[in-house]
Amino acid sequence: MDKQTARKKIEKLREELEKHNYRYYVLSDPAISDFEYDLMMNDLIELEKRFPEFYSEYSPSQRVGDDTNREFNQVEHRFPMLSLGNTYSLEELKEFDSRIRKTIGENFEYICELKFDGTAIGLRYLNGILTHAVTRGDGIRGDDVTANVRTIRSIPMVLRGSEYPVDFEIRGEIFFPGEDFRKLNQERQESGESLFANPRNAAAGTLKMQNSSMVAKRPLDCYLYVLLGEKLPYPNHYDNLKKAIDWGFKISPHMEKCRDLDEVFHFINSWEKERKSLSFNIDGVVVKINSLQQQKQLGSTAKSPRWAISYKYKAEQAETQLLSIEYQVGRTGSITPVANLRPVYLAGTMVKRASLHNEDQIKLMDLHVNDMVYVEKGGEIIPKIVGVNKKERDPSNPPVEFISECPECKTPLVRFEGEANHYCPNEKGCPPQIKGRIEHFISRRAMDIDGLGEETIDLLFREGYLTDASDLYTLKKPQLVPLERLGEKSADRILSSIKNSKTIPFHRVLYALGIRYVGETVARTLAKNYTSIGDLMKADHSELVEINEIGERIAESLILYFSDPANKEMIDRLKNEGVQFQVDPSELVKRSDRLSGLTFVISGTFVQHSRDELKSMIEHHGGRNAGSVSGKTSFLLAGENTGPAKLQKARKLNIPIIDEKDFLAMLT
């Protein structure tokens, strides 16, 4: 196939696949089978491999994500992402209505929409192409999660039609459909991972994953609910959203115009009953003024718009009896009280247990043994006790006394200043802490050792084969095969996965150690500043706190961890087994301090390198990536189709604009 024919074929496949994406994920009206869709996608991927000169980051093939780990740049919102004022009271809605009428008179209409229980996102489009996807953050700036959002198939990367504004933003809510969320938690349970508390947390956590190919495997969805920018097609909110459907956006069909409060109340009451029939979670209704001019007239406070309010439904509750309290020990020694309840039906499931959080919460509720309690579920997987029916209390029932010793090893508990939880300090001798640290070590985002779930770890611990993570590397097949639920195939799989884990890079090994407060991002930061575990172990407190993102608490935790002889001994054993405790030399070769102190903003497309490759090069040479041009920007690295707003701002601030050739010259 010649290049011209290939280009036409690639363009045709991209166009067809985007049409089918739109029909399936937005209209819920598929025109072809999954098998036919997969065949078309495979054809496109194969052609793009053969003819890389026709690569496009906006191709449907790019929705699978990539396995590059990346940290998120902070991007300033063009329009502040304010929070809505909340109310649970119809009376407060009447007060809201009165304030509106005093300011703009009687001639207005409301728009009522469902309040989706997900995570907010702002999508920016330039010339019909998705250029930025930014989380709410603090409302002023958020994380640039564009690579992850491109994997969500209901969000268009390239708009349909031609009547959209040149530069605009559309905002909405990314969420997990209910059935998909249940499947995700079932998979996590089967693989020994902790469960997500609710679909909202799952959506937010997924959106912040560093690896977009992992995000692509999770079926996130998105409803859009507001347009922002100049030269919008209509002077009102409702018609703009309806028009956005033509451009390929997924807009909720459950949006209604209301002439007065009676119609608003009817919408609220109807959906309070109907919300259980939806395939996703809502937690209320949003009421907005329709006219954009009237919205502008009403304005906003520092936190919330005056032209909109959300009415939140009360979470479902049930009353039942507290039978007992058990105390669970986490891998860090944190003690969590859990209530055992008389089974009660709540929000579609039978509830037998509920969280009590900590001692302060128990005292705040004045909880007594055998009390009748109110349990609330809402969107939670683990329900919580929210109150006590004191009228039903037997006066002879004593108050609940929080334990003073670890329920597993009987060590006296401690409570650190400024923290709500109690801890068992017996890190080396408390079984749940030992097993918990090993479970963390083998987890997918740490050492990714397959075949060892929670039950197998417990079995190996009880048999005396595991006392810490280093013992994993001394396991032998004759030890594993006779164990319950294992056998030859399982043993081979476990041992092969342990062997493969020796290639896991240094920053993930750091995270796997389970040092308190050292999550994935902190581990990556430490690995950038210290190329080996030996260098990190020598670092003192003053040196550590000088590193961006490493504060007092993390520095103290690191020094405490590395001062423990048992931890040092375990690290030595892991090193002797071949676990990677230094940055790969091939990575070090790429590093220098040539760009130290410089901040780059990248925009457009490039000939020799992808944007992700350029970002990686900047970091390897000591520079910093940013998502938007500001006074702190050192250079705008501009390729083809650079955003006009970025160019304009760079020129206004006298920031040097360089191309790919200029940038590569800086490195040599």
Sequence and secondary structure as in RCSB ss.txt:
>XXXX:A:sequence
MDKQTARKKIEKLREELEKHNYRYYVLSDPAISDFEYDLMMNDLIELEKRFPEFYSEYSPSQRVGDDTNREFNQV
EHRFPMLSLGNTYSLEELKEFDSRIRKTIGENFEYICELKFDGTAIGLRYLNGILTHAVTRGDGIRGDDVTANVR
TIRSIPMVLRGSEYPVDFEIRGEIFFPGEDFRKLNQERQESGESLFANPRNAAAGTLKMQNSSMVAKRPLDCYLY
VLLGEKLPYPNHYDNLKKAIDWGFKISPHMEKCRDLDEVFHFINSWEKERKSLSFNIDGVVVKINSLQQQKQLGS
TAKSPRWAISYKYKAEQAETQLLSIEYQVGRTGSITPVANLRPVYLAGTMVKRASLHNEDQIKLMDLHVNDMVYV
EKGGEIIPKIVGVNKKERDPSNPPVEFISECPECKTPLVRFEGEANHYCPNEKGCPPQIKGRIEHFISRRAMDID
GLGEETIDLLFREGYLTDASDLYTLKKPQLVPLERLGEKSADRILSSIKNSKTIPFHRVLYALGIRYVGETVART
LAKNYTSIGDLMKADHSELVEINEIGERIAESLILYFSDPANKEMIDRLKNEGVQFQVDPSELVKRSDRLSGLTF
VISGTFVQHSRDELKSMIEHHGGRNAGSVSGKTSFLLAGENTGPAKLQKARKLNIPIIDEKDFLAMLT
>XXXX:A:secstr
  HHHHHHHHHHHHHHHHHHHIIIIISS  SS HHHHHHHHHHHHHHHHH GGG  TTSGGGGG    B    EE
E SS      EES HHHHHHHHHHHHHHH S   EEEEEEE SEEEEEEEETTEEEEEEE TTSSEEEB HHHHT
T TTS SB SSS S SEEEEEEEEE  HHHHHHHHHHHHHTT    SSHHHHHHHHHT SBHHHHHTS  EEEEE
EEEESS SSSBHHHHHHHHHHTT  B S  EEESSHHHHHHHHHHHHHHGGGSSS EEEEEEEESBHHHHHHH B
 SSSBTTEEEEE    EEEEEEEEEEEEE TT BEEEEEEEEEEEETTEEEEEEE  SHHHHHHTT BTT EEEE
E TT SS EEEEE GGG  TT  B    SB TTT  B B  TT SS B   TTT HHHHHHHHHHHHSTTTT  T
T  HHHHHHHHHTTS SSGGGGGG  HHHHTTSTT  HHHHHHHHHHHHHGGGS HHHHHHHTT TT  HHHHHH
HHHH SBHHHHHH  HHHHHTSTT  HHHHHHHHHHHT HHHHHHHHHHHHTT   B  HHHHHT  STTTT EE
EEESB SSS HHHHHHHHHHTT EEESS  TT  EEEE BT  HHHHHHHHHTT  EE HHHHHHHH 
